[in-house]
Amino acid sequence: MTRELRIPTDAGAADETLYAGKWLTLKRRGRWEFVERNNPQGAVIIVAVTPDDRVLFVEQYRVPIRQFTIEMPAGLIGDAGHDGDIDAAETARRELEEETGWTCGRVVPLHSGPSSAGMSTELMHFVRALDLRRVGDGGGDDTEDIIVHEVPRKDAGTWLHAMAAKGYSIDPKLFAGLWFLEREGGAWKAELSANKRE
């Protein structure tokens, strides 16, 4: 059975700021509480594979969850000290090199969408970094302590499962990144278009 969804009556209410921090602002719209990042451009997640077919993952400690995590390289567009970032591609190049020590010749947009639509206004921009070449060691900027993992693409799932078993928090977004890799060449866009027509 299909029915038309209705927009909640308080969706158009004015925003009320409950708390404004340096990086995040807590707001209320009607009965809905949510968080806004104070950089309106969102964040970029970088799907990167080395010339010898190894997927780049990063390991770091995340204070909010008090755990070491495994993630794909990522960063905020217009992050502190990078107000000149103009788009996801520029941010992706900077973050990829900063975090992993690799740079890329091209950045291709894959998909954009909310990071947590029920809690935040933040948009995530998945991009594919292509034509990689090593230019340094990575490890992050002065505020970060990052370990780079280069995992053979064919072993990525097994490796992630093993890291989870060791107690690492595995960022679920990286599975979307691996899905995009499996459908390299835009085949996933054709699948989405076909599903929309059905």
C-alpha positions as CSV (number, residue, x, y, z in Angstrom):
1,M,0.0,0.0,0.0
2,T,1.3,3.4,-0.9
3,R,0.3,6.6,0.7
4,E,1.6,10.2,0.5
5,L,3.7,11.2,3.5
6,R,2.9,14.4,5.2
7,I,5.3,17.0,6.4
8,P,5.2,17.5,10.2
9,T,3.2,20.6,11.1
10,D,6.1,22.2,13.0
11,A,8.7,21.6,10.2
12,G,8.4,25.3,9.1
13,A,8.8,26.7,12.6
14,A,11.5,29.2,13.3
15,D,14.9,27.9,14.5
16,E,15.8,28.5,18.1
17,T,19.4,28.3,19.2
18,L,19.8,26.3,22.4
19,Y,23.6,26.4,22.5
20,A,26.3,27.8,20.2
21,G,29.8,26.3,20.5
22,K,32.9,26.9,18.4
23,W,32.2,24.0,16.1
24,L,28.6,23.0,16.7
25,T,25.3,24.7,17.4
26,L,22.3,22.9,19.1
27,K,19.0,24.1,17.7
28,R,15.3,23.5,18.1
29,R,12.7,23.7,15.3
30,G,9.2,23.1,16.7
31,R,9.6,19.9,18.8
32,W,12.7,18.8,16.9
33,E,16.2,19.3,18.4
34,F,19.2,19.0,16.0
35,V,22.8,19.9,15.6
36,E,24.3,22.2,12.9
37,R,28.0,22.3,12.1
38,N,29.3,25.8,12.1
39,N,30.9,25.2,8.7
40,P,27.9,25.0,6.3
41,Q,29.6,23.2,3.5
42,G,29.7,19.8,5.2
43,A,32.3,17.1,5.1
44,V,34.0,15.0,2.5
45,I,34.8,11.2,2.6
46,I,37.6,10.1,0.3
47,V,37.4,6.7,-1.4
48,A,41.1,6.1,-2.4
49,V,42.9,3.1,-3.7
50,T,46.7,3.0,-4.3
51,P,48.2,2.0,-7.7
52,D,48.8,-1.6,-6.3
53,D,45.1,-1.9,-5.4
54,R,45.2,-1.2,-1.7
55,V,42.3,0.7,0.0
56,L,43.4,3.6,2.3
57,F,41.9,3.5,5.8
58,V,42.8,5.7,8.7
59,E,42.9,4.8,12.4
60,Q,42.5,7.5,15.1
61,Y,41.1,8.0,18.6
62,R,37.7,9.7,18.6
63,V,37.0,11.5,21.9
64,P,33.2,11.7,21.7
65,I,32.9,7.8,21.6
66,R,36.1,7.2,23.6
67,Q,37.3,4.6,21.1
68,F,39.8,4.0,18.4
69,T,38.1,4.0,15.0
70,I,38.8,2.8,11.5
71,E,37.5,5.2,8.8
72,M,38.2,6.4,5.3
73,P,40.2,9.6,5.0
74,A,37.8,12.5,5.6
75,G,37.6,16.1,6.6
76,L,35.4,19.2,7.0
77,I,35.1,21.6,4.1
78,G,36.4,25.0,5.4
79,D,38.0,23.4,8.5
80,A,40.0,25.5,10.9
81,G,42.8,27.2,9.1
82,H,41.4,26.2,5.7
83,D,38.7,28.9,5.3
84,G,39.8,29.1,1.6
85,D,38.4,25.6,0.8
86,I,35.9,26.2,-1.9
87,D,34.5,22.7,-2.6
88,A,34.7,19.0,-1.7
89,A,37.4,18.3,-4.3
90,E,39.8,20.8,-2.9
91,T,39.2,19.6,0.6
92,A,39.6,15.9,-0.5
93,R,43.0,16.6,-2.0
94,R,44.2,18.4,1.2
95,E,42.8,15.8,3.6
96,L,44.1,12.9,1.6
97,E,47.6,14.2,1.7
98,E,47.4,15.4,5.3
99,E,46.0,12.1,6.7
100,T,47.6,9.5,4.4
101,G,50.6,11.0,2.7
102,W,49.1,10.3,-0.7
103,T,47.9,12.9,-3.3
104,C,45.7,12.4,-6.3
105,G,45.5,13.7,-9.9
106,R,41.7,13.7,-10.0
107,V,38.7,13.8,-7.7
108,V,35.4,12.5,-8.9
109,P,32.1,13.2,-7.0
110,L,30.2,10.0,-6.1
111,H,27.3,11.0,-3.9
112,S,26.1,13.6,-1.3
113,G,23.6,13.1,1.5
114,P,23.0,13.7,5.2
115,S,25.3,12.1,7.7
116,S,22.4,11.6,10.2
117,A,19.2,13.2,8.9
118,G,17.3,12.9,12.2
119,M,20.0,14.6,14.2
120,S,22.1,16.9,12.1
121,T,22.0,19.2,9.1
122,E,25.5,18.1,8.1
123,L,26.0,16.9,4.5
124,M,28.5,14.2,3.6
125,H,30.1,14.3,0.1
126,F,31.6,11.0,-1.0
127,V,34.4,11.4,-3.6
128,R,36.7,9.0,-5.5
129,A,40.4,10.0,-5.5
130,L,42.1,8.8,-8.6
131,D,45.7,8.7,-10.0
132,L,47.2,8.4,-6.5
133,R,50.9,8.9,-5.8
134,R,52.8,9.0,-2.5
135,V,54.2,12.3,-1.4
136,G,54.7,11.8,2.4
137,D,54.0,9.9,5.5
138,G,50.6,11.3,6.4
139,G,49.5,11.0,10.0
140,G,47.3,14.2,10.1
141,D,47.9,17.8,11.1
142,D,49.2,19.0,14.5
143,T,45.9,18.3,16.2
144,E,45.7,14.7,14.9
145,D,47.4,11.4,15.5
146,I,46.6,9.1,12.6
147,I,47.8,5.7,11.5
148,V,47.4,4.9,7.8
149,H,46.4,1.3,6.8
150,E,46.8,0.2,3.2
151,V,44.7,-2.9,2.8
152,P,44.4,-5.0,-0.3
153,R,41.0,-4.3,-1.8
154,K,40.1,-8.1,-2.0
155,D,40.9,-8.4,1.8
156,A,39.2,-5.2,3.0
157,G,36.0,-6.9,4.4
158,T,38.0,-9.6,6.3
159,W,40.5,-7.0,7.6
160,L,37.6,-4.8,8.9
161,H,35.9,-7.7,10.6
162,A,39.2,-8.6,12.3
163,M,39.7,-4.9,13.5
164,A,36.1,-4.9,14.9
165,A,36.9,-8.1,16.8
166,K,39.9,-6.4,18.3
167,G,37.6,-3.6,19.7
168,Y,37.9,-0.9,17.0
169,S,34.8,1.1,16.2
170,I,34.3,0.7,12.4
171,D,32.7,3.7,10.8
172,P,29.6,2.4,8.9
173,K,30.1,5.1,6.2
174,L,33.2,3.3,5.0
175,F,31.0,0.4,3.8
176,A,29.2,2.8,1.5
177,G,32.7,3.8,0.2
178,L,33.5,0.1,-0.5
179,W,30.1,-0.3,-2.2
180,F,31.0,2.6,-4.5
181,L,34.3,0.8,-5.3
182,E,32.5,-2.4,-6.2
183,R,30.5,-0.4,-8.7
184,E,33.4,1.5,-10.1
185,G,32.7,3.3,-13.4
186,G,29.3,4.7,-12.5
187,A,27.4,1.4,-12.7
188,W,25.8,2.3,-9.3
189,K,24.3,5.4,-10.9
190,A,22.7,3.3,-13.6
191,E,21.3,1.0,-10.9
192,L,19.8,4.0,-9.1
193,S,18.3,5.4,-12.3
194,A,16.7,2.0,-13.1
195,N,15.2,1.7,-9.6
196,K,13.7,5.2,-9.9
197,R,11.9,4.3,-13.1
198,E,10.3,1.1,-11.6
